[in-house]
Amino acid sequence: AALPPPPPTGRALLPHPERRARPAEPCGASDASPDEGVEADLPMIDERAVEQLTEGLISHYLPDLQRSKSALQELTQQKTELACLKWEGLCISSKSHCKTLFFFSVQKRALKLQQKRQKEELEREQQREKELEREKQLTAKPARRT
């Protein structure tokens, strides 16, 4: 796209001389509306020139804006993918922790069951020893001759 022609120069684009360096009036000092006479002060604007300037600005900045938009879309997509990967990692980690906790709880129950069986076996063995001792004491002993 060709660059638009430079805007016309001259007095038409300069602000009205009275509006350039007028000191501010205190509030209520003037009875006239602040917008009074503004339209008369505006320069004549060429619509074609405005259109060409607008097209020139758009053609200058549009490629950069489009590149920025695509880069932003790519970053957004990557951020979404990264969040998904983090979530999957958390899920895998949670499953791993659950399996580990389950394994430890099974081991703990097995250990308790083993300890209970050993205790019962020890109690049975002690009971047998007591019974044997009692039978020994009940067995008739030959009397000693004195």
C-alpha positions in Angstrom: 0.0 0.0 0.0 1.3 3.4 -1.0 1.8 6.0 1.7 -0.8 8.7 1.8 0.2 12.2 0.6 1.3 14.5 3.4 -1.5 16.7 4.9 -1.9 20.1 3.4 0.1 22.7 5.2 -0.7 26.3 6.0 -2.9 28.3 8.2 -6.0 26.1 7.7 -4.8 23.5 10.2 -3.5 25.8 12.8 -5.9 26.7 15.7 -7.6 30.0 15.8 -5.3 32.8 17.0 -7.6 33.7 19.9 -7.6 30.1 21.1 -3.8 29.7 21.2 -2.6 31.6 24.2 -5.7 32.9 25.9 -5.4 33.0 29.7 -7.9 31.0 31.6 -10.9 33.0 32.8 -12.2 32.5 36.3 -15.4 30.5 36.7 -18.5 32.5 36.1 -16.5 35.4 34.5 -18.0 34.8 31.1 -21.7 34.4 30.3 -20.9 32.8 26.9 -21.0 29.0 26.6 -17.6 27.3 26.4 -18.6 25.6 23.1 -19.8 28.8 21.5 -18.0 29.5 18.2 -16.0 26.2 18.3 -17.3 25.0 14.9 -16.2 28.3 13.3 -12.7 27.7 14.7 -12.3 24.2 13.3 -10.3 23.9 10.1 -11.8 22.3 6.9 -11.0 18.6 6.9 -10.5 16.6 3.7 -12.4 13.3 4.2 -10.2 11.6 1.5 -7.0 12.7 3.4 -8.4 11.3 6.6 -9.3 8.0 4.9 -5.8 7.8 3.4 -4.1 8.5 6.7 -6.2 5.9 8.4 -5.4 3.3 5.8 -1.7 4.2 6.1 -1.7 3.8 9.9 -3.6 0.5 9.6 -1.2 -0.9 7.0 1.7 0.2 9.1 0.6 -1.3 12.4 -1.7 -4.2 11.3 1.1 -6.7 10.6 2.7 -6.2 14.0 -0.8 -6.5 15.7 -1.5 -9.7 13.8 1.9 -11.2 14.8 1.2 -10.2 18.4 -2.3 -11.7 18.3 -0.9 -15.0 16.9 1.9 -15.0 19.5 -0.7 -14.4 22.3 -2.9 -17.2 21.0 0.1 -19.5 21.0 1.1 -18.6 24.5 -2.5 -19.1 25.7 -2.5 -22.5 24.1 0.8 -23.4 25.7 -0.4 -22.2 29.0 -3.5 -24.4 28.7 -1.4 -27.4 27.7 0.9 -26.8 30.6 -2.0 -26.6 33.0 -3.3 -29.9 31.7 0.1 -31.5 32.1 0.4 -30.2 35.6 -3.1 -31.6 36.4 -2.2 -35.0 34.9 1.0 -35.0 37.0 -1.0 -34.2 40.1 -3.4 -37.0 39.3 -0.6 -39.5 38.7 1.1 -38.4 41.9 -2.1 -38.7 43.8 -2.7 -42.2 42.4 0.9 -43.1 43.4 0.4 -41.8 46.9 -2.9 -43.6 47.2 -1.2 -46.9 46.1 1.6 -46.3 48.6 -0.9 -45.5 51.4 -2.9 -48.6 50.5 0.3 -50.7 50.5 1.3 -49.4 53.9 -2.1 -50.0 55.4 -2.1 -53.6 54.0 1.3 -54.1 55.5 0.2 -52.7 58.8 -2.8 -55.0 58.9 -0.7 -58.0 58.0 1.8 -57.1 60.7 -1.0 -56.8 63.3 -2.4 -60.1 62.2 1.0 -61.7 62.4 1.6 -60.3 65.9 -1.8 -61.5 67.0 -1.1 -65.0 65.8 2.3 -65.1 67.5 0.7 -63.9 70.7 -2.0 -66.6 70.5 0.6 -69.3 69.7 2.7 -68.1 72.7 -0.3 -68.3 74.9 -1.1 -71.8 73.7 2.5 -72.9 74.3 2.4 -71.4 77.8 -0.9 -73.2 78.5 0.6 -76.5 77.4 3.6 -76.0 79.7 1.2 -75.3 82.6 -0.8 -78.4 81.9 2.4 -80.5 81.6 3.7 -79.1 84.9 0.3 -79.8 86.6 0.3 -83.4 85.3 3.8 -83.9 86.7 2.7 -82.7 90.0 -0.4 -84.9 89.9 1.5 -88.0 88.9 2.0 -90.4 91.8 5.5 -90.4 93.2 7.0 -93.4 94.9 7.3 -92.7 98.6 10.8 -92.6 100.1 11.6 -95.0 102.8 13.0 -93.6 105.8 
